[in-house]
Structure formats: structure tokens, C-alpha cells
Amino acid sequence: MSLRVRRVYDPPAADDGCRVLVDRLWPRGLAREAAGIDHWLRELAPSNELRQWFAHDPERWDGFRQRYADELQSPAAAAALAELRGLIAAHAVVTLLYGARDTAHNNAEALRILLAAQDEEG
């Protein structure tokens, strides 16, 4: 599995593989044609309440990741997670896209870490 994370505002790259947006809202000011998005899995985005609590504060990163993992247990998120796992199985490369400015502390990176940990557990 090759799972990557990129900011949706960066131009699509030839090696991105299947591009999956994991934000609840469409990125502001970005035309759909320019985004090069193959799938939009809104249900994988953190809730507005969690996103606002986190506010991309690095000191809240660990708490955000735990709360986000808890939110991904909801039926809608679990179904979207299953869809994402299907995409990962079907493509050599999947790139998770996010709109936040913080490239180290965002929901796509938290999701990548969670999926990697689950794969390690078997």
C-alpha cells in the first residue's frame, strides 16, 4: 500500500494515483476541474466541533488524533472508511487530500497514521 498525503491546493502530480478529498467542505476558491479529485469522502472529515476545538494547535495534536479516531467509529464514517480501504486495495497509490494550511497537523495526516497503525496490527 502506498498512501500519501497532499494539500488539495497543490497541483495534481502524475504519481498521485487515486486522489481522495477527505474534507467536509469543498476547498475555497478551487475549481473542480483544477482539483483533479477522483473521490470525495466527506464522511471521513472530522466534525465541525472537533475541527474547531483542534484549531491546528500542535499541542492538541494527540488529543485530536484520538478524538478523530473515535469519530471514525460512527456508521457513516465506518462505511466511508471501508470505501477508502477498497480504493487502497484497487490502486497502487492513493493520495489523501486536505485543505488546511498546516501540512503536519491535519485530518488527512491523522487518517494516514491511523490506517498505517491498523495495518501494522493486522
matplotlib code that plots the C-alpha trace (Angstrom):
import matplotlib.pyplot as plt

x = [0.0, 1.3, -0.8, 0.3, -1.0, -1.0, -2.6, -5.5, -4.3, -1.0, -1.3, -2.0, 1.1, 1.4, 2.3, -0.6, -2.6, -6.2, -6.8, -9.3, -10.5, -11.2, -12.6, -16.2, -16.3, -15.1, -11.8, -12.5, -11.6, -10.6, -12.3, -13.4, -11.6, -8.3, -8.5, -8.1, -10.1, -11.2, -13.3, -14.7, -15.3, -16.9, -17.8, -14.1, -13.7, -13.7, -16.8, -17.0, -16.9, -13.7, -12.1, -12.9, -11.6, -8.3, -7.8, -4.5, -2.8, 0.2, -0.3, -3.7, -2.5, -2.5, -5.9, -7.2, -6.0, -7.7, -11.0, -10.9, -10.3, -13.3, -15.4, -14.4, -16.3, -19.7, -21.7, -21.3, -17.6, -17.1, -18.8, -16.6, -13.5, -14.5, -14.8, -11.4, -9.9, -11.4, -9.7, -6.4, -6.7, -7.6, -4.9, -1.1, -1.1, -3.8, -3.3, -5.4, -6.2, -6.9, -7.3, -5.7, -2.6, -0.8, 1.0, 1.9, -1.2, -4.3, -7.0, -5.5, -2.2, -4.1, -6.1, -2.9, -1.3, -4.5, -4.6, -0.9, -1.3, -4.3, -2.4, 0.5, -1.9, -3.1]
y = [0.0, 3.4, 6.0, 9.7, 13.0, 16.2, 19.6, 19.9, 23.3, 21.8, 21.0, 17.3, 15.2, 12.4, 10.0, 10.8, 7.8, 7.9, 11.3, 11.3, 14.5, 13.9, 17.3, 18.0, 21.2, 21.9, 23.8, 27.5, 29.1, 25.8, 24.8, 21.2, 20.7, 22.1, 19.9, 16.6, 14.7, 11.2, 10.7, 12.9, 11.1, 13.8, 11.3, 10.9, 14.5, 15.4, 17.0, 20.8, 20.7, 18.7, 20.8, 24.0, 22.5, 21.4, 24.7, 23.2, 23.7, 21.3, 20.9, 19.4, 17.0, 13.8, 14.6, 15.5, 12.2, 10.2, 12.1, 11.8, 8.0, 7.8, 9.8, 7.4, 4.6, 6.1, 4.1, 6.8, 7.2, 3.4, 3.0, 5.7, 4.1, 0.8, 2.6, 4.1, 0.7, -0.6, 2.2, 1.5, -2.2, -1.3, 1.3, 1.2, 4.7, 6.7, 10.3, 11.8, 15.4, 18.1, 21.9, 23.0, 25.2, 23.1, 20.3, 18.4, 18.6, 17.9, 15.3, 13.6, 13.0, 11.8, 9.4, 8.1, 7.4, 5.6, 3.4, 2.6, 1.6, -0.6, -2.3, -3.0, -4.6, -6.9]
z = [0.0, -0.9, 0.9, 0.5, 1.9, -0.1, 0.2, -2.3, -3.4, -4.7, -8.4, -9.1, -9.7, -12.2, -9.4, -7.1, -8.2, -6.9, -5.3, -2.4, -0.7, 3.0, 3.9, 4.7, 2.7, -0.9, -0.8, -1.1, -4.4, -6.1, -9.3, -9.5, -12.8, -11.4, -8.2, -10.0, -7.4, -8.1, -4.9, -2.2, 1.1, 3.2, 5.9, 6.7, 7.8, 11.5, 12.9, 12.9, 16.7, 16.7, 14.0, 15.9, 19.1, 17.5, 15.6, 14.2, 17.6, 17.7, 21.4, 20.8, 18.0, 20.1, 21.6, 18.1, 16.7, 19.5, 19.2, 15.4, 15.6, 17.9, 15.4, 12.7, 14.5, 13.5, 11.0, 8.2, 8.8, 9.0, 5.6, 4.1, 5.7, 4.1, 0.7, 1.2, 2.0, -1.2, -3.1, -1.4, -2.4, -6.0, -6.6, -6.3, -4.9, -3.1, -2.1, 0.7, 0.1, 2.7, 2.5, 5.8, 5.7, 8.4, 6.5, 9.6, 11.7, 9.6, 9.3, 6.3, 8.1, 11.2, 8.9, 7.2, 10.7, 11.8, 8.7, 9.0, 12.6, 11.8, 9.0, 11.4, 13.9, 11.2]

ax = plt.figure().add_subplot(projection="3d")
ax.plot(x, y, z, "-o")
ax.set_aspect("equal")
plt.show()
